[in-house]
Amino acid sequence: MFSFAPKHFLEPQTSETCGRLVGVIVVSMTLKTATAILHTNRGDISIDLFGNHAPETVANFIGLAEGTKEYKTANASGSQEGPFYDGAVFHRVIDRFMIQGGDPTGTGRGGPGYNFGDEFHPELRFDRAYLLAMANAGPGTNGSQFFITTTPTPHLNNAHTIFGEVTDPESQKVVDAIGTTPTDRMDRPIEPVVIESVEIIK
């Protein structure tokens, strides 16, 4: 099951690193290589994707979002082709922690019918809010589910692949609003939070 709790494991486009020499100190910065816009029924969430730091993860996300990557299970509309995320919900929301989606079944147990490995980069750490990362059930079990943090979560370092970040203030407000939406005892939003479509800008 692709899930996680605040005190243990949870369940791109591309990114570049630029460095400049200041004395003997090299200052690095992660740059976006593409943008994903999640059009939800609560507002749009624009996400910078870090494909250079997590190339396989970003390529998988873009392929599923655009429907160009083959998958073995049904998407939210019941088809095995076309955009995978359209119509999926954020099925798990934990206030002051994260919002989780990417499962077309909305149960937390669904995925694309395959797994792939982790991509951990030393410049990408859970040291701030609004990071996009893969949900998993352990090492090497990434599929389609992802989450966006709403607070620093350092206990997730080297357990979940970070492959993007919400840097736009208006998008951060949407994430915060979803993150505080009322939920049931299973952390499922009372009123569905739907990903209506995903737009990729390269």
Buried (B, 14 or more C-beta within 10 A) or exposed (E): EBBBEEEEBBBBBBBEEEEEEEEEEEEEEBBBBBBBBBBBEBBBBBBBBBBBBBBBBBBBBBBBBBBEBEBEBBBBEEEEEEBBBBBBBBBBBBBEBBBBBBBBBBEBEBBBEBEBEBBBBEEBBBEEBBBBBBBBBEEEBBBBBBBBBBBEBEEBBEBBBBBBBBEBEEBBEBBBEBBEBEBEEEBBBEEEBBBEBBEBEE
